[in-house]
Amino acid sequence: MNKNDKKLFVLANELLGDVAKQKITGVSVDNTEYGDGSKHLSIVIDYVEASGTNFEIKTGR
């Protein structure tokens, strides 16, 4: 895990931990820039809970 990924992982763990009191198991980030100059950022935070669902933060293109 690189330095920026670790910072994001720590931040995501704090944010989700405060709200859902769950254990984060993974964070993935997709930061795409398209040919027309538009950008898309997607952050997916996986965490352990009884239902096995995950929490996603996305920005639209």
Secondary structure as GFF3:
##gff-version 3
##sequence-region A 1 61
A	DSSP	alpha_helix	3	20	.	.	.	ID=ss1
A	DSSP	beta_strand	23	33	.	.	.	ID=ss2
A	DSSP	beta_strand	39	48	.	.	.	ID=ss3
A	DSSP	beta_strand	54	58	.	.	.	ID=ss4
###
